[in-house]
Each structure stands twice: as C-alpha cells, then as structure tokens.
Amino acid sequence: MVQSKTVQTGASSGDQTRCDPGVTRSRAEVVFMPGERPSVEETSERLFGRKLAGWQYAALAGAPDDALVEVGTDAGGLYIEISQTAAGSYCGVFLLHRTKGQLVVSNDALRIHRQSMQRRGLGLRIFARQLDGAIALGVGRIETVAGRRESENGYYTWPRFGFDGWLPLAMRLILPSGLEEARTVLDLMELEVGRRWWKQHGVTLKVVFDTRPRSRSRRAFERYLLSKLGPRGKRVPLQPSEANGKIGKWARAAGKCHLHQHMQSQQSAFTRPLLSPSLRL
C-alpha cells in the first residue's frame, strides 16, 4: 500500500526482551507512513500519554516477526497495517482510538491469503500476541465485525476467541430447544451443541472482546487455549518455520495468558480506504 518507508522504528535483533510484563518485543519491521511520523507521535502522546516505541505499535496489531508494520493516523486515531513482505501470505488493518475515555482497538481486517497457511493457528497466534500487547498498553476492548461470506469464517472464529455480540432477534426466534435462552453469541459458543448450531446457521455480527481481568471474553479465550494446548500449556511458534519456540509466552500456559463481553458496539469513524472486515484462518 505504501511504497516509500520513511522511518524504521522496529527493535533490533538484540532488543527483544519484554519491557511490559508478559509482552515479547516483535522483530517485525515498523515504519511510519510517508510524512506521518509527527502526527503519529502526537496522536500516541494524546492517546497513551507518551510516544510509543516501534515494537509497541507492532504489539497492538499482534504482528508476526516476519511482518512489515506500517503506522499512520486517521480521524484522530492510529492506523496500523501489517503484511508479510516475503510471501504475502497475510495482511491486516487495525485502528486505535479513544471512545468515552476508553482505548479501543478495531480489528478492521485480518486475512490469511494462502490456503496452505489457513487453519494452522496463525490467526490465533496473531490475536494472542495482540491481546497481550493491548492489555499491557491499557486498551479496554477490541472490536471487530465477525463476517460470514464464502471467503470469511470470522462469524465463527472470533466468538471462539472470546468475542461476544448480541444475537439478532431473527436468530433468537429460530433457536432450537435447549438454546432458546441464548441472547449473545457466547451464550451459544459455551455449549458444544450451541457451537454446532452457530457454525451452521450463524451470521455476520459486530462483536467485542472485553480485556478486563476475569471478563467473560478472557475466560472464553483461556478455555479455547486449553482445548488447543492441553492443561499444561506449551510454547507455540508464531510461524511454522520457527520450530525453536523462541516466540513469546502467550501459549506457555493458557491460564496465564493475558487475555469479555462489553456489549457496546461503536461505528468506526475512520476514513482511510480499508480492507474488507474479514477473518479467513
């Protein structure tokens, strides 16, 4: 999207230790969009009370180590775009703003293009790293549109990660016996029969992840990690090539992962041309 890269801000190879508890510095290359460094730094100071380091922008997007992270501003907030520079396997757009005194990240798009990279947990790893960074930087919630189309499975995957949203009335009217009391998508996702029903009948929803400790979202994400990793947890490399396990601690133990349901959907005020809100894992 951006041809010229004005300033590199990423951590060096020897600068990967955690500065915020539980957060590992990404090795991703972080650059400002052309001419936007002053506005990015001014916006960061207004939102966070300080300028952010390059690796912190990467953390807000959950950027893998092989990503290019491009940072700009839009409508008074931050605009962060990630992409894989070598193979072009994935890309994402993330927006950060303050609403009613609360820092909010909008996952506007996350797409894994190559079929060989889908359904291998890369989306989960990106989100887990993002969540660690968001919590460390004081973000109150993460929101997205959980889409359902032929090329999207976000309607199912984001709720599996702990995102919640109100079920449309039309959906509630057709809930089967045993699920008729469900009001939100997490009400369904907490039951195996509910997950099966939603996977077949689910629709596009606005959903929110509440980052507060012991929130419903965080508990749901921890349970999902346990189902993937087992009760003891283990390190999982962020990319298939990194089998040495030197990526962060997000999966070291599911119960400790920095991971609810703040049912407050906000219309995005950002004006940059954006990718389609989607998740294909």
Backbone bond lengths (Angstrom), bond angles and torsions (degrees), N, CA, C in turn:
res aa  C-N    CA-C-N  psi(-1)  N-CA   C-N-CA  omega(-1)  CA-C   N-CA-C  phi
1 M - - - 1.457 - - 1.522 110.80 -
2 V 1.366 116.92 -43.45 1.463 120.18 -179.37 1.515 108.01 -109.58
3 Q 1.315 117.76 124.22 1.451 121.10 -175.98 1.523 111.65 -81.12
4 S 1.319 118.09 -48.43 1.457 120.40 -177.85 1.515 110.26 -95.02
5 K 1.300 116.32 137.09 1.460 122.00 -178.20 1.523 107.17 -112.77
6 T 1.301 115.92 114.73 1.464 118.59 -168.06 1.521 113.46 -80.54
7 V 1.315 117.99 -45.44 1.458 120.36 -174.32 1.514 109.72 -141.76
8 Q 1.314 116.68 129.10 1.457 120.00 175.36 1.514 108.97 -90.27
9 T 1.353 116.03 131.94 1.461 119.49 -177.05 1.511 112.62 -124.91
10 G 1.335 118.88 3.94 1.465 121.26 -174.36 1.510 111.78 -69.70
11 A 1.360 114.35 162.97 1.454 120.81 178.59 1.510 109.87 -72.59
12 S 1.318 115.95 147.91 1.448 120.58 175.58 1.515 109.42 -75.71
13 S 1.344 116.71 170.12 1.454 120.17 -176.91 1.511 112.20 -62.79
14 G 1.317 117.51 -24.76 1.453 119.35 179.14 1.512 113.60 -95.88
15 D 1.330 117.43 10.01 1.461 121.74 -173.60 1.516 109.44 -122.90
16 Q 1.344 116.75 63.08 1.448 120.56 -173.10 1.519 113.02 -120.78
17 T 1.302 118.03 6.30 1.452 119.68 -179.20 1.504 110.60 -74.52
18 R 1.318 116.02 160.52 1.453 120.09 -179.26 1.519 111.05 -75.71
19 C 1.325 115.90 134.83 1.455 120.87 172.86 1.521 110.33 -105.46
20 D 1.319 118.08 -31.51 1.444 121.97 170.46 1.518 107.02 -102.44
21 P 1.346 118.32 141.72 1.459 120.12 -176.37 1.525 111.21 -55.16
22 G 1.331 115.47 129.67 1.450 120.27 174.46 1.511 115.64 82.66
23 V 1.351 118.03 1.33 1.456 120.27 -176.47 1.521 109.41 -114.62
24 T 1.316 116.37 128.43 1.452 121.76 176.48 1.525 109.37 -98.41
25 R 1.316 117.09 134.20 1.460 120.38 178.99 1.517 110.35 -66.48
26 S 1.307 116.22 132.48 1.455 121.39 176.22 1.520 110.39 -77.22
27 R 1.315 116.33 148.75 1.456 121.75 173.60 1.527 112.00 -88.96
28 A 1.320 116.35 3.07 1.463 119.72 -178.20 1.526 111.09 -58.13
29 E 1.330 115.72 146.58 1.459 121.30 174.08 1.524 108.48 -76.99
30 V 1.322 117.16 125.00 1.457 122.15 -177.68 1.523 109.24 -116.05
31 V 1.329 117.27 126.24 1.461 121.57 -178.28 1.523 109.16 -133.34
32 F 1.328 115.19 152.32 1.463 120.67 171.53 1.522 109.26 -84.95
33 M 1.311 116.15 144.65 1.452 119.41 172.60 1.529 109.36 -66.74
34 P 1.324 117.35 150.92 1.467 120.98 -171.61 1.526 112.73 -51.31
35 G 1.322 115.16 123.57 1.456 121.53 175.64 1.515 115.13 77.17
36 E 1.329 118.55 5.16 1.453 119.62 -172.19 1.531 114.77 -107.54
37 R 1.325 116.88 4.05 1.464 117.64 179.66 1.528 112.92 -57.73
38 P 1.347 120.07 -47.91 1.471 118.96 -179.84 1.531 112.39 -59.06
39 S 1.331 117.61 -42.98 1.468 119.44 -178.56 1.519 111.46 -70.24
40 V 1.348 117.75 -34.04 1.459 120.33 176.48 1.525 110.82 -64.01
41 E 1.321 116.00 -46.59 1.462 119.16 -178.70 1.522 111.38 -66.99
42 E 1.329 117.26 -38.50 1.463 120.38 177.03 1.530 110.43 -64.45
43 T 1.329 117.12 -42.20 1.461 120.77 179.28 1.523 111.09 -66.24
44 S 1.324 117.44 -40.36 1.459 120.77 177.81 1.515 111.45 -61.52
45 E 1.329 116.57 -42.26 1.467 119.83 178.52 1.518 110.93 -63.79
46 R 1.318 117.41 -38.20 1.467 120.37 179.71 1.529 111.01 -70.22
47 L 1.322 117.94 -39.67 1.468 120.87 -176.80 1.522 112.64 -79.64
48 F 1.342 116.39 -41.28 1.464 121.09 -172.38 1.522 114.07 -110.17
49 G 1.328 116.79 -9.55 1.456 119.52 -176.94 1.507 113.14 81.41
50 R 1.336 117.94 7.88 1.459 121.91 179.75 1.519 108.88 -165.85
51 K 1.320 116.25 162.64 1.451 120.20 171.34 1.521 109.16 -73.58
52 L 1.309 116.37 142.15 1.453 120.64 177.82 1.522 110.28 -91.36
53 A 1.318 115.53 149.17 1.459 120.88 170.95 1.527 108.67 -77.08
54 G 1.326 116.33 159.76 1.458 120.02 -178.60 1.514 113.22 -55.99
55 W 1.332 116.91 -43.19 1.466 119.20 -177.21 1.525 111.98 -64.94
56 Q 1.349 117.55 -23.84 1.459 120.06 178.91 1.529 111.62 -72.99
57 Y 1.330 117.78 -35.36 1.467 119.57 172.15 1.528 109.88 -61.49
58 A 1.316 116.03 -42.77 1.465 120.01 178.15 1.519 110.85 -61.74
59 A 1.338 116.53 -38.69 1.465 120.46 -178.86 1.522 111.51 -64.79
60 L 1.328 117.63 -37.58 1.463 120.79 -179.75 1.521 112.24 -63.72
61 A 1.327 116.82 -21.59 1.459 121.63 178.17 1.522 112.46 -105.19
62 G 1.326 117.78 -2.07 1.458 120.10 -177.79 1.511 113.05 65.12
63 A 1.328 117.09 32.42 1.457 120.88 -170.32 1.523 112.62 -64.19
64 P 1.336 118.14 127.99 1.465 121.18 171.39 1.524 110.72 -62.40
65 D 1.319 116.65 163.59 1.455 120.49 -176.26 1.520 113.27 -66.07
66 D 1.334 117.61 -23.07 1.460 119.06 -178.26 1.524 112.39 -95.46
67 A 1.341 117.43 15.02 1.467 121.12 -175.53 1.525 111.75 -88.58
68 L 1.318 114.32 154.48 1.460 122.39 162.73 1.522 106.26 -99.13
69 V 1.333 117.31 126.65 1.460 122.81 -179.68 1.521 107.90 -112.32
70 E 1.330 117.10 118.70 1.457 122.64 179.95 1.524 108.69 -110.26
71 V 1.322 116.79 126.83 1.465 122.25 -172.54 1.526 109.56 -117.71
72 G 1.330 115.16 131.29 1.452 121.46 176.01 1.513 109.71 -145.27
73 T 1.309 116.54 -166.17 1.462 121.15 178.45 1.520 109.33 -126.92
74 D 1.322 115.12 157.53 1.453 119.85 176.08 1.520 109.27 -162.31
75 A 1.310 117.59 129.80 1.466 123.81 175.33 1.524 112.26 50.90
76 G 1.331 116.82 39.77 1.453 120.94 176.93 1.506 115.26 82.64
77 G 1.318 117.91 4.95 1.460 121.80 179.19 1.511 110.97 -126.55
78 L 1.331 115.60 -174.11 1.456 121.85 178.56 1.520 110.46 -97.27
79 Y 1.309 115.11 144.72 1.459 123.80 176.66 1.521 106.92 -119.12
80 I 1.330 117.61 122.36 1.465 121.52 -178.45 1.520 108.59 -126.77
81 E 1.299 115.59 125.39 1.464 120.98 179.47 1.522 109.23 -121.36
82 I 1.327 116.53 133.22 1.464 120.54 177.88 1.519 109.23 -119.41
83 S 1.319 115.68 148.95 1.456 121.24 175.15 1.518 108.45 -156.67
84 Q 1.312 115.35 155.15 1.456 119.94 175.02 1.514 107.94 -87.57
85 T 1.305 116.13 120.00 1.463 119.84 -171.36 1.521 112.48 -76.61
86 A 1.324 118.07 -31.86 1.464 120.27 -174.29 1.522 112.11 -80.44
87 A 1.342 116.57 -60.74 1.461 120.54 -173.50 1.520 113.43 -100.42
88 G 1.320 117.72 -12.23 1.458 120.14 -179.30 1.510 113.33 63.39
89 S 1.336 116.88 35.33 1.463 120.91 -174.19 1.516 113.55 -77.87
90 Y 1.323 118.03 -24.61 1.459 120.24 -176.18 1.521 109.86 -148.54
91 C 1.333 114.92 161.85 1.458 120.86 173.31 1.523 108.00 -155.55
92 G 1.307 116.86 158.56 1.455 120.85 179.58 1.518 111.08 -157.74
93 V 1.325 115.43 153.68 1.466 122.69 176.46 1.518 107.95 -128.09
94 F 1.327 116.44 130.79 1.461 122.61 -176.09 1.527 108.46 -133.88
95 L 1.312 116.22 133.82 1.461 122.71 -176.65 1.516 108.99 -119.00
96 L 1.317 117.01 137.94 1.461 120.57 -179.66 1.518 109.28 -127.02
97 H 1.336 115.29 129.44 1.452 120.55 179.32 1.530 108.75 -148.60
98 R 1.314 115.23 173.99 1.464 120.52 177.56 1.522 108.36 -114.61
99 T 1.331 116.20 126.68 1.457 123.10 -179.76 1.517 109.44 -126.15
100 K 1.321 116.89 121.15 1.463 122.24 -179.91 1.526 111.10 51.00
101 G 1.315 115.29 43.63 1.453 121.01 176.58 1.510 115.03 80.60
102 Q 1.320 118.95 0.58 1.465 122.28 -176.24 1.521 110.31 -113.40
103 L 1.339 116.32 134.57 1.457 120.77 174.43 1.528 109.51 -74.19
104 V 1.322 115.87 130.82 1.456 121.88 -176.79 1.518 108.93 -129.88
105 V 1.319 116.62 132.25 1.456 122.00 171.04 1.514 108.46 -104.99
106 S 1.319 117.08 129.45 1.461 122.18 174.18 1.523 108.57 -105.27
107 N 1.324 116.11 116.82 1.462 120.64 173.91 1.523 107.18 -81.89
108 D 1.320 115.21 90.85 1.449 119.42 -172.05 1.521 111.99 -75.99
109 A 1.318 117.16 -30.17 1.460 119.95 178.04 1.519 109.19 -159.76
110 L 1.318 115.74 141.59 1.464 122.05 169.72 1.516 106.07 -148.81
111 R 1.316 115.01 114.30 1.468 119.10 -175.82 1.525 109.66 -132.57
112 I 1.320 115.29 131.07 1.458 122.26 173.46 1.523 106.59 -105.74
113 H 1.329 116.05 110.49 1.453 121.16 -169.14 1.527 112.83 -76.69
114 R 1.307 117.00 -46.09 1.460 120.56 -171.84 1.518 110.75 -78.60
115 Q 1.321 115.88 127.50 1.459 120.12 -178.65 1.521 111.60 -60.16
116 S 1.324 116.87 -32.55 1.465 119.90 -179.09 1.517 112.07 -66.59
117 M 1.357 117.25 -17.88 1.458 121.12 179.71 1.518 112.14 -98.90
118 Q 1.329 117.63 -8.71 1.456 121.04 -178.06 1.526 110.64 -80.33
119 R 1.328 114.83 152.40 1.471 122.91 177.32 1.519 112.22 59.17
120 R 1.315 116.15 30.89 1.466 121.24 176.12 1.522 111.40 -118.64
121 G 1.334 116.92 11.33 1.455 120.51 174.48 1.509 115.57 88.24
122 L 1.339 118.71 5.24 1.461 119.57 -178.82 1.523 111.21 -64.93
123 G 1.332 117.32 -41.64 1.464 119.85 178.12 1.512 112.23 -61.22
124 L 1.322 116.61 -40.00 1.461 121.22 177.38 1.521 110.71 -63.58
125 R 1.311 116.93 -42.29 1.461 120.71 -179.38 1.532 111.23 -66.26
126 I 1.325 116.13 -40.72 1.465 119.40 177.45 1.525 109.93 -61.81
127 F 1.336 117.23 -46.36 1.463 119.45 -178.58 1.524 111.47 -65.41
128 A 1.320 117.65 -41.33 1.460 119.70 -179.55 1.521 111.44 -62.04
129 R 1.327 116.74 -41.03 1.466 119.63 177.35 1.529 110.12 -67.22
130 Q 1.335 116.89 -39.96 1.461 120.41 177.38 1.516 111.01 -61.25
131 L 1.317 116.59 -43.01 1.456 120.44 -177.61 1.519 111.54 -64.20
132 D 1.321 117.18 -42.23 1.465 120.19 174.95 1.527 110.82 -56.22
133 G 1.332 115.95 -47.29 1.458 119.70 -178.89 1.508 112.61 -66.96
134 A 1.330 117.15 -41.41 1.466 120.83 -178.90 1.516 111.08 -62.77
135 I 1.324 116.84 -43.61 1.462 120.05 179.72 1.527 110.43 -64.50
136 A 1.335 116.98 -43.91 1.464 120.51 -179.40 1.519 111.78 -62.74
137 L 1.335 118.04 -30.27 1.461 121.78 -177.83 1.521 112.87 -96.17
138 G 1.331 117.46 6.79 1.461 120.74 172.52 1.509 115.80 85.43
139 V 1.333 117.97 17.67 1.468 120.77 176.99 1.522 109.34 -70.92
140 G 1.328 116.62 131.38 1.460 120.77 -176.19 1.512 114.68 -85.33
141 R 1.330 116.14 -31.84 1.458 118.36 178.68 1.525 109.72 -155.95
142 I 1.321 113.49 157.90 1.455 123.19 175.71 1.522 106.59 -121.12
143 E 1.326 117.03 131.19 1.460 119.15 -177.29 1.517 109.98 -128.19
144 T 1.327 115.28 157.13 1.450 119.99 178.96 1.518 109.26 -161.15
145 V 1.317 115.45 171.22 1.461 121.63 168.90 1.516 106.85 -101.74
146 A 1.325 116.16 116.38 1.466 121.66 -179.74 1.519 107.45 -86.72
147 G 1.325 116.44 95.45 1.452 121.31 -169.26 1.513 114.36 -88.44
148 R 1.317 114.52 150.36 1.456 120.70 171.25 1.528 109.23 -127.51
149 R 1.325 113.70 111.17 1.455 122.09 170.57 1.520 106.46 -146.24
150 E 1.310 116.96 -178.90 1.469 119.59 -178.35 1.518 111.68 -57.62
151 S 1.323 116.58 -36.00 1.462 120.40 -177.04 1.521 112.91 -98.56
152 E 1.316 118.99 9.91 1.462 122.07 -175.82 1.527 111.22 -129.09
153 N 1.314 116.07 141.18 1.463 120.75 171.14 1.516 111.43 -127.71
154 G 1.337 116.70 17.60 1.461 120.40 -178.51 1.515 113.55 -59.76
155 Y 1.337 118.01 -30.15 1.464 121.84 -179.34 1.524 111.18 -56.33
156 Y 1.330 115.93 -29.11 1.464 121.03 -179.59 1.531 111.59 -101.05
157 T 1.326 116.57 -41.22 1.468 119.93 -173.17 1.521 112.78 -70.44
158 W 1.342 118.43 -45.74 1.467 119.06 -179.29 1.528 111.61 -60.27
159 P 1.346 121.11 -44.66 1.467 119.26 175.38 1.532 112.73 -62.04
160 R 1.321 117.79 -33.12 1.468 119.20 175.82 1.520 110.42 -62.62
161 F 1.325 117.03 -30.83 1.462 121.40 178.11 1.530 111.78 -78.48
162 G 1.339 118.78 -9.08 1.460 121.19 179.61 1.508 115.66 112.49
163 F 1.312 118.26 1.54 1.461 120.94 176.50 1.529 109.27 -72.88
164 D 1.331 116.66 143.11 1.460 120.99 -177.40 1.515 110.37 -128.41
165 G 1.311 116.22 154.39 1.452 122.16 177.77 1.517 109.65 -163.88
166 W 1.328 115.66 154.45 1.462 120.40 -179.13 1.526 110.85 -67.69
167 L 1.304 117.01 137.34 1.459 121.49 173.46 1.527 109.39 -73.66
168 P 1.320 118.37 135.27 1.468 120.06 174.72 1.527 110.11 -60.48
169 L 1.309 115.89 149.02 1.459 120.37 -179.66 1.530 111.27 -56.16
170 A 1.322 116.57 -38.72 1.465 119.69 -179.47 1.528 111.47 -61.07
171 M 1.333 116.90 -33.77 1.466 120.30 177.61 1.517 110.81 -73.34
172 R 1.303 116.39 -40.71 1.467 119.55 -179.52 1.518 111.69 -62.00
173 L 1.331 117.04 -32.53 1.461 120.83 -177.82 1.526 112.79 -71.22
174 I 1.333 117.55 -17.56 1.463 119.79 -178.85 1.520 112.65 -111.62
175 L 1.339 117.69 9.78 1.460 119.95 178.02 1.527 110.19 -62.50
176 P 1.324 117.57 138.30 1.462 120.34 -178.90 1.524 111.97 -76.50
177 S 1.318 115.78 168.87 1.459 121.67 177.72 1.521 109.97 -56.50
178 G 1.321 115.90 134.67 1.455 121.58 -177.81 1.515 113.17 97.34
179 L 1.325 117.47 -19.35 1.455 121.93 178.82 1.517 112.23 -118.89
180 E 1.327 117.54 2.56 1.460 121.18 -171.11 1.515 113.94 -66.98
181 E 1.323 118.23 -14.84 1.459 120.82 178.64 1.525 112.76 -87.56
182 A 1.326 117.99 -6.35 1.465 121.14 -177.88 1.524 110.34 -65.02
183 R 1.311 116.10 136.54 1.459 121.95 177.79 1.533 112.06 -119.21
184 T 1.326 116.83 -25.47 1.461 120.85 179.06 1.521 108.86 -125.92
185 V 1.333 115.29 165.69 1.455 119.00 -177.84 1.529 111.48 -66.68
186 L 1.340 118.50 -30.97 1.457 119.36 176.93 1.520 111.95 -68.78
187 D 1.336 117.84 -27.56 1.469 119.33 173.04 1.521 110.34 -57.60
188 L 1.322 116.17 -36.75 1.462 120.38 178.14 1.522 111.64 -77.82
189 M 1.324 116.75 -43.30 1.457 120.56 -172.74 1.520 113.05 -68.68
190 E 1.313 117.57 -17.37 1.458 119.97 179.39 1.523 112.65 -76.84
191 L 1.332 117.47 -9.71 1.462 121.71 179.29 1.523 109.04 -118.95
192 E 1.317 116.89 139.99 1.461 119.61 179.97 1.524 111.15 -60.41
193 V 1.345 116.60 -42.47 1.460 119.30 178.84 1.526 111.04 -64.97
194 G 1.330 116.50 -33.10 1.457 120.51 176.83 1.514 112.01 -68.40
195 R 1.330 116.93 -40.54 1.462 120.22 178.00 1.527 110.91 -63.07
196 R 1.336 116.03 -42.63 1.462 119.20 178.70 1.521 110.96 -61.80
197 W 1.341 116.36 -41.72 1.465 119.84 -178.67 1.527 110.37 -66.45
198 W 1.333 116.62 -44.20 1.459 120.10 -178.63 1.524 111.24 -66.73
199 K 1.315 117.62 -36.97 1.459 119.65 179.40 1.523 110.89 -61.44
200 Q 1.319 117.44 -33.74 1.454 121.45 -179.98 1.528 112.39 -83.88
201 H 1.338 117.13 -38.71 1.462 120.59 -169.91 1.528 114.31 -112.43
202 G 1.322 118.27 -5.15 1.459 121.11 -171.98 1.515 113.68 -62.11
203 V 1.336 115.37 159.35 1.459 123.08 -177.20 1.532 109.40 -132.40
204 T 1.317 115.75 173.03 1.459 122.07 176.24 1.528 110.31 -64.53
205 L 1.339 116.16 134.07 1.466 121.95 -178.56 1.515 110.47 -139.38
206 K 1.323 117.03 149.69 1.461 121.49 163.30 1.521 107.63 -81.55
207 V 1.324 116.04 128.02 1.463 119.93 -176.14 1.526 110.34 -132.76
208 V 1.327 115.04 159.73 1.465 122.36 -174.43 1.532 109.28 -137.95
209 F 1.334 115.58 141.62 1.460 122.57 173.05 1.522 107.86 -112.01
210 D 1.321 117.04 118.19 1.464 123.11 178.95 1.521 108.16 -88.52
211 T 1.337 116.91 119.16 1.461 120.55 -174.54 1.526 113.81 -84.55
212 R 1.320 118.53 0.73 1.461 119.38 -176.91 1.523 111.64 -63.85
213 P 1.342 117.61 148.30 1.468 120.32 179.13 1.525 111.34 -56.69
214 R 1.321 115.79 138.38 1.464 123.79 177.74 1.521 112.65 61.25
215 S 1.307 118.62 18.44 1.456 120.65 175.01 1.523 109.09 -68.00
216 R 1.302 115.04 164.79 1.459 119.63 179.74 1.529 111.17 -62.60
217 S 1.298 116.44 -38.89 1.459 120.45 178.84 1.525 111.32 -62.08
218 R 1.321 116.38 -47.48 1.461 118.84 -178.03 1.520 111.61 -64.65
219 R 1.318 116.97 -39.28 1.466 119.50 177.80 1.522 110.69 -64.78
220 A 1.331 116.57 -39.68 1.467 119.77 178.81 1.520 110.75 -64.44
221 F 1.338 117.25 -40.97 1.461 119.70 179.72 1.523 111.34 -66.45
222 E 1.322 116.56 -40.49 1.458 119.79 178.03 1.525 110.99 -61.65
223 R 1.336 117.23 -41.16 1.465 119.90 177.67 1.523 110.67 -63.77
224 Y 1.336 116.15 -38.92 1.458 119.30 179.66 1.526 110.21 -65.28
225 L 1.321 117.43 -42.14 1.459 119.82 177.08 1.521 111.19 -61.46
226 L 1.325 117.05 -42.18 1.458 120.05 177.97 1.522 111.18 -59.85
227 S 1.328 116.62 -38.85 1.460 119.73 180.00 1.522 111.59 -67.13
228 K 1.335 116.87 -26.15 1.451 120.95 -179.81 1.523 113.04 -90.30
229 L 1.333 116.51 -33.67 1.459 120.85 -170.73 1.518 114.18 -107.18
230 G 1.331 117.39 -19.61 1.445 119.76 -172.36 1.513 111.05 91.32
231 P 1.339 118.48 167.84 1.463 121.82 -171.98 1.514 114.82 -66.53
232 R 1.339 118.75 -22.92 1.469 119.61 -176.83 1.518 111.84 -91.13
233 G 1.314 117.29 -19.89 1.451 120.21 -178.92 1.520 111.34 70.87
234 K 1.312 116.73 163.54 1.459 121.55 177.48 1.514 108.16 -163.62
235 R 1.319 115.46 163.86 1.451 119.34 173.61 1.525 109.70 -70.42
236 V 1.312 115.77 141.27 1.454 120.79 175.12 1.518 107.39 -128.82
237 P 1.353 119.04 125.21 1.468 120.17 -178.58 1.512 111.12 -63.41
238 L 1.333 115.55 145.59 1.460 120.49 -179.26 1.511 110.81 -70.81
239 Q 1.327 118.19 -29.97 1.453 121.35 177.20 1.522 108.56 -127.34
240 P 1.347 118.06 149.41 1.456 120.41 -177.93 1.514 113.38 -56.26
241 S 1.334 118.52 -29.45 1.458 120.79 -177.65 1.516 112.79 -75.22
242 E 1.337 117.72 -14.41 1.457 121.17 -174.18 1.516 109.96 -97.90
243 A 1.325 115.79 62.60 1.456 120.58 -175.97 1.521 112.97 -73.76
244 N 1.335 117.47 -6.77 1.453 119.37 179.05 1.525 112.35 -76.60
245 G 1.333 117.66 -5.55 1.461 120.69 173.44 1.508 114.94 68.56
246 K 1.327 118.95 30.68 1.462 120.55 -177.54 1.522 112.84 -93.65
247 I 1.329 116.79 18.49 1.458 120.69 179.01 1.509 109.87 -96.66
248 G 1.318 118.47 118.01 1.452 124.60 166.00 1.503 118.98 33.31
249 K 1.320 114.90 -171.42 1.439 119.79 -173.57 1.522 112.33 -123.47
250 W 1.329 118.14 14.03 1.471 119.27 -170.47 1.500 112.20 -59.04
251 A 1.351 117.92 -34.13 1.454 120.38 -177.50 1.517 112.34 -107.00
252 R 1.333 118.01 13.29 1.461 119.57 -178.60 1.517 110.47 -59.91
253 A 1.319 116.60 -39.74 1.468 120.94 173.24 1.508 106.49 -155.13
254 A 1.325 116.22 124.53 1.465 118.81 -173.71 1.511 111.90 -59.39
255 G 1.326 117.53 -35.69 1.451 120.18 -178.32 1.509 113.57 -68.01
256 K 1.347 117.86 -19.34 1.463 120.85 -178.75 1.516 112.13 -100.40
257 C 1.309 116.86 -4.52 1.451 118.92 -175.01 1.522 110.47 -64.08
258 H 1.343 116.58 133.63 1.471 120.21 178.66 1.505 108.75 -68.74
259 L 1.088 113.57 90.61 1.415 117.92 178.18 1.538 105.28 -115.49
260 H 6.865 127.06 -169.74 1.287 140.98 102.85 1.415 115.95 172.00
261 Q 0.923 126.31 -150.34 1.444 125.13 -160.74 1.519 108.26 -120.75
262 H 1.315 120.20 84.29 1.462 123.08 172.06 1.510 104.65 -99.82
263 M 1.314 117.31 97.78 1.459 121.47 -167.24 1.522 110.66 -79.14
264 Q 1.320 115.33 70.41 1.461 120.19 -177.27 1.511 107.97 -137.36
265 S 1.314 116.83 93.74 1.460 120.76 -179.87 1.527 109.56 -83.46
266 Q 1.327 115.67 133.57 1.455 120.73 -179.96 1.526 109.10 -120.32
267 Q 1.311 117.72 138.33 1.455 121.63 175.67 1.523 108.58 -75.38
268 S 1.326 116.87 129.27 1.455 119.64 179.62 1.521 110.91 -64.66
269 A 1.348 115.16 133.96 1.459 119.74 -179.61 1.519 111.42 -100.43
270 F 1.351 116.68 6.16 1.449 119.01 -174.87 1.525 111.20 -76.95
271 T 1.326 115.41 148.40 1.454 120.01 -170.66 1.519 113.79 -116.76
272 R 1.329 119.69 -6.09 1.459 119.35 177.13 1.535 109.66 -64.37
273 P 1.331 117.16 150.78 1.466 118.72 172.36 1.517 108.86 -63.29
274 L 1.334 117.74 126.77 1.454 121.91 -173.17 1.511 110.96 -116.78
275 L 1.331 114.40 160.76 1.451 120.12 172.63 1.520 109.25 -72.59
276 S 1.327 116.77 164.85 1.455 120.47 176.66 1.526 109.26 -66.43
277 P 1.361 118.96 130.36 1.458 120.18 177.89 1.512 109.46 -61.31
278 S 1.324 116.57 114.80 1.450 117.89 -173.40 1.505 110.87 -160.75
279 L 1.308 114.86 163.86 1.455 120.95 173.58 1.511 106.94 -147.09
280 R 1.286 116.19 115.65 1.456 120.26 176.64 1.516 106.83 -124.54
281 L 1.335 116.25 105.70 1.447 120.45 -175.73 1.505 111.71 -109.07
